[in-house]
Amino acid sequence: MDELPQLLNVFIGNMSFVGPRPEVRKYVAMYNLDQKKVLTVKPGITDYASIEYANENEILGNAADPEKEYITVIMPAKLKLNLKYIDEKSFVTDLKILTATLVKIATSG
């Protein structure tokens, strides 16, 4: 239900089903030149990083300094996955990511 606004954005054409998830502006301001490539593709509801970091809240909840953990560990890893998506972008890649997302949703409890 919390993805409903994004789903509406997909139908409007502002987002796609697969693509880098939108990031908070204060973190985007920290991107280096290479990482800014993620801003050149349409954002999506799901991506490699959404699957890999489905437990992001748990990771941050266990961190001594959640902000530092996000900025130094999680954000760079997610950006690396987003850049991988850009390099591999295709219909088949999108189908793989959508399938993996549905599997992740179905098997998380």
Phi, psi and omega per residue, in radians:
M1 nan -0.585 -3.117
D2 -1.271 -0.172 3.098
E3 -1.618 -0.007 -3.097
L4 -0.978 -0.774 3.103
P5 -1.047 -0.680 3.104
Q6 -1.169 -0.672 3.117
L7 -1.078 -0.713 3.074
L8 -1.093 -0.684 3.106
N9 -1.139 -0.531 3.063
V10 -1.137 -0.807 -3.113
F11 -1.191 -0.542 3.078
I12 -1.276 -0.507 -3.137
G13 1.853 0.076 3.124
N14 -1.421 -0.358 -3.139
M15 -2.382 2.929 3.008
S16 -2.117 3.006 3.095
F17 -1.174 -0.703 -3.114
V18 -2.072 2.326 3.113
G19 2.813 2.916 -3.137
P20 -0.979 2.311 3.101
R21 -1.149 2.473 3.094
P22 -1.059 2.533 -3.112
E23 -2.012 2.729 3.087
V24 -1.148 2.421 -3.061
R25 -0.927 -0.700 -3.087
K26 -1.109 -0.496 3.097
Y27 -1.437 -0.641 3.090
V28 -1.033 -0.632 3.127
A29 -1.090 -0.321 -3.137
M30 -1.586 -0.139 -3.101
Y31 -1.101 2.501 2.985
N32 -1.494 3.095 -3.063
L33 -1.014 -0.767 -3.139
D34 -1.129 -0.742 -3.130
Q35 -1.141 -0.463 3.136
K36 -1.162 -0.186 3.066
K37 -1.041 -0.485 -3.137
V38 -1.131 -0.323 3.131
L39 -1.432 -0.103 -3.105
T40 -1.571 -0.140 3.121
V41 -2.000 2.723 -3.140
K42 -1.120 2.293 3.105
P43 -1.155 2.762 -3.104
G44 -2.295 3.028 3.110
I45 -1.396 -0.591 -3.130
T46 -2.405 2.775 3.127
D47 -2.845 -3.133 3.092
Y48 -0.954 -0.747 -3.081
A49 -1.152 -0.612 3.112
S50 -1.100 -0.622 3.135
I51 -1.316 -0.862 -3.089
E52 -1.121 -0.641 -3.080
Y53 -1.958 0.663 3.090
A54 -1.073 -0.416 3.134
N55 -1.793 0.473 -3.101
E56 -0.962 -0.746 -3.138
N57 -1.081 -0.655 3.103
E58 -1.166 -0.768 3.120
I59 -1.041 -0.843 -3.122
L60 -1.170 -0.600 3.125
G61 -1.144 -0.478 3.135
N62 -1.621 -0.089 -3.100
A63 -1.425 2.499 3.083
A64 -1.097 -0.684 3.130
D65 -2.313 1.566 -3.055
P66 -0.974 -0.704 -3.138
E67 -1.085 -0.821 3.129
K68 -1.117 -0.725 3.118
E69 -1.053 -0.742 3.137
Y70 -1.142 -0.851 -3.057
I71 -1.195 -0.677 -3.034
T72 -1.635 -0.410 -3.073
V73 -2.057 -1.043 -2.996
I74 -1.238 -0.876 -3.094
M75 -1.013 -0.840 3.108
P76 -1.069 -0.653 3.133
A77 -1.169 -0.727 3.118
K78 -1.136 -0.711 3.115
L79 -1.120 -0.657 3.089
K80 -1.075 -0.741 3.097
L81 -1.157 -0.658 3.108
N82 -1.145 -0.692 3.095
L83 -1.167 -0.624 3.054
K84 -1.053 -0.764 3.122
Y85 -1.047 -0.780 -3.130
I86 -1.049 -0.720 3.124
D87 -1.174 -0.547 -3.061
E88 -1.794 0.033 -2.994
K89 -0.868 2.115 3.082
S90 -2.879 2.948 3.095
F91 -1.064 -0.723 -3.134
V92 -1.136 -0.753 3.107
T93 -1.061 -0.772 3.114
D94 -1.049 -0.735 3.108
L95 -1.100 -0.712 3.111
K96 -1.088 -0.770 -3.127
I97 -1.176 -0.740 3.099
L98 -1.077 -0.754 3.119
T99 -1.112 -0.809 3.128
A100 -1.086 -0.624 3.109
T101 -1.150 -0.799 3.135
L102 -1.105 -0.692 3.092
V103 -1.092 -0.781 -3.133
K104 -1.068 -0.755 3.124
I105 -1.122 -0.762 -3.089
A106 -1.193 -0.519 -3.072
T107 -1.727 -0.102 3.083
S108 -1.549 2.556 -3.004
G109 -2.143 nan nan
